[in-house]
Each structure stands twice: as structure tokens, then as C-alpha cells.
Amino acid sequence: MAPKKPPEDDHVSLSMVKELLELQERNFKSFLDTIVESTHKRMDNLIREVQEIKDSLHFTQKETDDTKSTLRDHEHHVKVIETEISQIKVDLQAHQNKADYLENQSRRNNILIDGVPDARDETWSQCEQKVKSLMKEKLKLDPMSIEIERAHRNGRFQDGGRPRSIVAKLLRFKDRDTIVQRAKYLKGSNIYINEDFSEMVRQKRKELIPKMKEARERGDIAYLKFDKLIIHPPREPHRVEIPDRRSTRSDSRHTRQDGNP
């Protein structure tokens, strides 16, 4: 039995399917090419953007490095300045100490007298005479044996105010010491005699006074010497043992009975 021929319509259909498949393949390739091209463009853009970011980061890093280097230079400069300032402070303190020492040396023979009646038109000569009268009447010293180089008041006279302090410069330091030691004779007279110090020393002594008072309240011996506070424990009274006379006489009789010398 002879085979049947396929219908003409079926043959056409296969041909059309083939064409359709080829067309679809071309369209798919074209689509893929479009996608690849678009992807490439996007990749190129991304690569360019990344490169720009890298360049920017590199520039920023360079700026950061430059800033760090500048900051290190500034820090070094600041340290140099701080060192110089510290040295200047040390030198300044040394000069202040030297100036204060010289000032106290110049005041070494001075005494400060407070509480002596004051007068508006008081002259230096009258002031000196008041100091000599104080030495003679209150301190029991011979004013002729103590030479006063000069004596004057500090500050301006004020009506109804406290008498101005008297600064008396003595020729000899020993005389100053003698007067200061006899200042205790002025107790209860409202007249006070003190050593003359620079402002720096006076401030230090002022700061030490509360501690000196505390030490004295504890029973310690405390006093100011120049700009230092000296504190000693109280001295114990010296005990003198008195031998028992009866025991001595008994021992003597016993010695004579024994025949020992």
C-alpha cells in the first residue's frame, strides 16, 4: 500500500514555523545585544563613577595628609612656644625672687611703728623726734646711742583716721634687733613695732598667721621667721632631783660604823 503524502497545508505550516523561529531568534539576539550594550554602558558609567570617586578619595586623602602634616607642624610649634613660655616663667620668677631679695635687703635696717599719734603737717624731723621719744619712754633705750638715718610716715594723713605707720631706717642692724626685741614692753599701749618686709614676704606671713595660731592653740611654740613658720613642741620643764637628807645621814652613819671613808 503506497504511503500518503503530507497535506500541502502542513508543509506550509512547518516552513512558517521555521521562519517564525528564525525571526524569534533574531529578535532575541537583538534583545540580548541591546541588553548587553546597555549593560556595557551602565558598566562604563559605573567604572567612570568609581574612578571619579577614587580620584576624589585620593584628593581627599592627600588633603587629609597635608592637614595632618600641617597639624603636626603646628603641634611642634606649640610645644616649642610652651617650652619658651615655661623658661620665661622660670626666668621671670628668678628675677622676681632676686628683686624681692634686694628689696628686703634694703629694708633690713627698717622698723615699722604703728599707733603713734599723727599730725597733718608733721615733718620728717618731728617724726624722728617721736621715734626717739618712744625709744626713751617706752623701750627704755638711750636714743643718743641709736642713730636714725631717717623716719617718715607712710601714706596720706586722714582726719579722724588711724595714725599713719612710721618707717624708721636705722644705721645699724643691731639697733634694729634691739628695738624689735624690746617691742614686748609696748604691750597694752596700742603701739606696735614690727620688722619691715617686702609686699611678697608680708603676704606670705599673712597667709601663715592662721596656721601659727592653730599651732599655739595646740600648745606648740610657733613664730614667724622672715617668710617661714617655725613650730616646736613645748619644752618639758627641767626636773632637778633633790636627794633625801634622811637617807644621806643614815648612809653616813652606816659608813662610819663600817669604818669606810
Summary of the structure (lengths in Angstrom):
residues: 261
radius of gyration: 54.6
end to end distance: 185.5
largest distance: 187.9
contacts: 561
relative contact order: 0.06
helix: 62%
strand: 11%
